[in-house]
Structure formats: structure tokens, C-alpha cells
């Protein structure tokens, strides 16, 4: 009988010990859950802050994107203008050469005109001389 009571006391002691261990485990889990909930809350607040920051930056991102598009357009126009300038330089060089050729021809024409004037004067003198000789 005494050993049955001792056995019953041991079983109760073990149940109390097991119950205490279960309570400690439950409290530990509750504590861990609370910590995780606090971390989750902090992460949600940080995510909300990032979302707000993203909303704030959207107009700036759009503006920068538009500026990039404008810059690409300006570069394209600059490239076209550079090409046009090259063509105009080539045409200007051709015109310079033609102008030089025309200047040389004009000088030759002046020389021919002066020669014609001298020949006309000589011809007039010859006619006068012929008339005087007749």
C-alpha cells in the first residue's frame, strides 16, 4: 500500500513536473510568437515607409525618364546636324574651288579685254596710217 502511495506521489510529481515543463514551453513559444509579431510589425512599418518613399519618388523618376528621352532626341539631332555640317563643309569647299576657278577666268578675261583694247587701238592707228598713206 505504501509503495502504491509512493508510486501515486511519483506519478503526481512527474505530472506536475511535466505540466510545469509544458507551461514553460508554452510561455517560451508565446514569447517567441510575441517577438516575431513585433518583428513583423516593424517590417510592415518599414515596407510602408518604403512604399511611401516610392510614391514620393515616382514623379522624379518620370521626370528623369523624360529627360533621358529628351537627351536621346538631342543627341540624335546633334548627330544629324553634324552630318549636315559635314555636307555643307564639302559643298563650301566645292564652291571655294569653283570661285577660285571663276576668279582665274575673270583675270584671264580682263587680260583678254585689255589685249582687245590694245589691238583695237593698234587697229585704229593702222587705219589712220593706211588712210594717211593713201
C-alpha positions in Angstrom: 0.0 0.0 0.0 2.7 2.3 0.9 4.5 1.6 -2.4 1.3 2.3 -4.3 1.0 5.7 -2.5 4.7 6.4 -3.2 4.1 5.4 -6.8 1.0 7.7 -7.0 3.0 10.5 -5.4 5.8 10.0 -8.0 3.2 10.0 -10.8 1.7 13.2 -9.5 5.2 14.7 -9.1 6.0 13.7 -12.7 2.7 15.1 -13.9 3.4 18.4 -12.0 6.9 18.4 -13.4 5.6 17.7 -16.9 2.9 20.3 -16.5 5.5 22.8 -15.4 7.7 21.9 -18.3 4.7 22.2 -20.7 3.8 25.6 -19.2 7.4 26.8 -19.6 7.4 25.6 -23.2 4.1 27.3 -23.9 5.4 30.5 -22.3 8.6 30.2 -24.4 6.5 29.8 -27.5 4.3 32.7 -26.6 7.3 34.8 -26.0 8.8 33.8 -29.4 5.4 34.5 -31.1 5.3 37.9 -29.5 8.9 38.7 -30.7 8.0 37.5 -34.2 4.8 39.6 -34.2 6.9 42.6 -33.2 9.4 42.0 -35.9 6.6 41.5 -38.4 5.1 44.8 -37.3 8.4 46.5 -37.7 8.9 45.0 -41.2 5.4 46.1 -42.2 6.1 49.7 -41.0 9.4 49.7 -42.9 7.6 48.4 -46.0 5.0 51.1 -45.7 7.8 53.7 -45.3 9.4 52.3 -48.5 6.1 52.4 -50.3 5.6 56.0 -49.4 9.1 56.8 -50.4 8.5 55.1 -53.8 5.3 57.1 -54.3 7.2 60.3 -53.5 9.9 59.4 -56.0 7.6 58.3 -58.8 7.3 61.9 -60.3 11.0 62.3 -60.1 11.6 59.0 -61.8 9.1 60.0 -64.5 10.8 63.4 -64.9 14.2 61.8 -65.2 12.9 59.3 -67.7 11.5 62.1 -69.8 14.9 64.0 -69.5 16.6 60.8 -70.7 14.3 60.6 -73.7 14.9 64.3 -74.5 18.6 63.8 -74.2 18.4 60.9 -76.7 16.5 63.1 -79.1 19.0 66.0 -78.7 21.9 63.5 -79.4 20.1 62.3 -82.4 19.5 65.8 -83.7 23.1 66.7 -82.9 24.3 63.7 -85.0 22.0 64.8 -87.9 23.3 68.4 -87.6 26.9 67.1 -87.5 26.2 65.1 -90.7 24.6 68.2 -92.3 27.6 70.4 -91.3 29.9 67.9 -92.9 27.9 68.0 -96.1 27.8 71.8 -96.0 31.6 72.0 -95.5 32.1 69.7 -98.5 29.8 72.0 -100.6 31.6 75.1 -99.3 34.9 73.6 -100.4 33.4 72.9 -103.8 32.1 76.4 -104.0 35.5 77.8 -103.0 37.2 75.8 -105.7 34.6 77.0 -108.3 35.0 80.6 -107.1 38.8 80.3 -107.5 38.4 78.9 -111.0 36.0 81.8 -111.8 38.4 84.3 -110.4 41.2 82.9 -112.6 38.8 83.0 -115.6 37.9 86.6 -114.7 41.5 87.6 -114.6 42.1 86.0 -118.0 39.0 87.8 -119.3 40.4 91.1 -118.1 43.7 90.3 -119.8 41.8 89.4 -123.0 39.8 92.7 -122.7 43.0 94.7 -122.2 44.6 92.9 -125.2 41.4 93.6 -127.2 41.7 97.3 -126.3 45.3 97.4 -127.3 44.5 95.6 -130.5 41.6 98.0 -131.2 44.0 100.9 -130.6 46.6 99.4 -132.8 44.0 98.7 -135.4 42.8 102.3 -135.2 46.4 103.5 -135.6 46.9 101.2 -138.6 43.7 102.5 -140.2 44.9 106.1 -139.7 48.3 105.2 -141.1 46.7 103.4 -144.1 44.4 106.4 -144.7 47.4 108.8 -144.4 49.3 106.6 -146.8 46.6 106.6 -149.4 
